[in-house]
Structure formats: structure tokens, C-alpha cells
Amino acid sequence: MRIDAHQHFWDPARHEYPWMAGDAMDPVRRAFTPDDLRPVLRAAEIDGTILVQTVSSVAETREFLQLAAATDFIAGVVGWVDLTSAAVGDHLDELLDGPGGSRLVGIRHQVHDEADPEWLGRDDVRRGLAAVQQRGLTYDLLVRARELPAAVDVVRALPDLPFVLDHVAKPRIAAGADPEWTERMPALAAAPNVAVKLSGMVTEANWGTWTAADLRPFVERVVRWFGAERLLFGSDWPVCLLAGSYGDIVTGLDAALPAMSPSERVLLYGGNAEQVYRRSRAAG
């Protein structure tokens, strides 16, 4: 299967999205549903997706699980729970045992929005992550360079928990270079329990003028640091529409990648996602 390991749905009439503030977000400030994405996936020859949370809401996660159970192309859901809650294990079990619970493959929190760059090092967060691990789930890391040291510490502390780094940690692509990101990323890549999504890069570049050449220096580093066995393709649709179409994202990534063998491209465009998100759970 060819899998898009990172896409979203949302509806401003049902939830508030703090990250959607500002006029620049107007092009995507509407509901996006499976009916919007299905023809786009067909055109790009993508067979399945991983649907990722957008707000800190268990209610949204429940909605996504039910939607996944009713939607043929959603292979799994990365949802949200309060990792700091003493009852985090119970909340995970309720989701897993509820409607569509077999589609839950991972958990994510918007760590880069936390005031504390060491949020991942908190004892209550570590307990929450241990509960995620105990239930055979994956954890998506949503961090920037500021939070990378804490991310390195937590992936080392929990070597049996699979982590997936979203959006290559959002380097400052529009600036052309990000020394802090370049310095800190290799330590995270050195942890064997961390994979990375080649996703979300075009919205870190100049939305109106980016080209594959702008992405290439960052993509080449990530490929070198992580290796083909830990790379996942993700569109970040519909956020990506701020900077280009779904087709633009695929062709831009293809042009930014270093030379890869056919077998390595199979891993990037689906094989690794099947492995890291343990789709056998979703298929149940």
C-alpha cells in the first residue's frame, strides 16, 4: 500500500482551532472531510492514510475513530489524550474499547505550543507516555528545535516506545538555514526507536515561492541521518494547501529527495508507515 502518514480533517463549526487564528489561515478555514480527500488520493495513487489529531480533545479523537471505521482509506488514527492525567491509562482503554477503537494507532500532543521547552521531561508526561507504550501504540513528536533536547531525553528513556517525529521538527526552511535544528537533530536520529515524517515542510518555506531546491538541503540531511528504513511520507493535507496542492507536495518531495532505490521508495511511501503504526491493529 502507498500510505500518506499524516493528514487531517476539521470542521470550524464543531471545534475551535487556536492554531487557525489570523487572516493567513483563511484559505483552509472551512470543513474538510473524506469526500474532499478521496479524489485527491486517487489522483496521487495513495491507498491509505493516517488521520492525525488537530486539537487537544478526546471528543475529536472519538469522532476520528468512528470516522475511520466508516472510511475505507483511513488506515489508522493518531489521537489525543491528556498525558498528564493520573487516569491516562483509563482514557486510552476507553478509546481502544469504544467505537472504532481498533483504528487507534498512536497519540500526539502539540508540544511546541507548551511554554516549557522541557515539557516532555515532566514526570507526569513520562508516566503518560509509558501508558501509551503499554497499549502497543506509537507516539508522534510535534516539536521544533527548541524542544529537541527534551525529545532526545525522552526517546532514550523509553527505548521500547516507537516515536515518529512530525514535519522533520519544523526547521526554518524560509530562512534557508536553521543552525539550531542542524545541530540538535542528529542526536534524535541516533535513537533507533524514532522514525520521521517527511511532511509539513512547504509551510515552513515561503508559501508563495518555494521550490524543491528550498527543501532539498533539509530533506537530504534527514535522509542521511535517519536512513531509508525510518522515513515516512506525509502530506499534511489540508494544511499544505496554504502553500500548494497535494500533487505539488508529492512532486516537490520527489524532486528534493536524493537518489533512492525502488525498494527504498516503497518504504518511504507506505512500508515504513505500515510497520511503525502497526496496521494489524487497525485492520482488526
Secondary structure, 3 states (H helix, E strand, C coil): CCEEEEECCECCCCCCCHHHCCHHHHHHCCCECHHHHHHHHHHHCCCEEEEECCCCCHHHHHHHHHHHHCCCCEEEEEECCCCCCCCHHHHHHHHHHCCCHHHEEEEEECHHHCCCCCHHHCHHHHHHHHHHHHCCCEEEECCCHHHHHHHHHHHHHCCCCCEEEHHHHCCCHHHCCCHHHHHHHHHHHCCCCEEEEECCCCCCCCCCCCCHHHHHHHHHHHHHHHCHHHEEECCCECHHHHCCCHHHHHHHHHHHCCCCCHHHHHHHHHHHHHHHCCHHHHHC
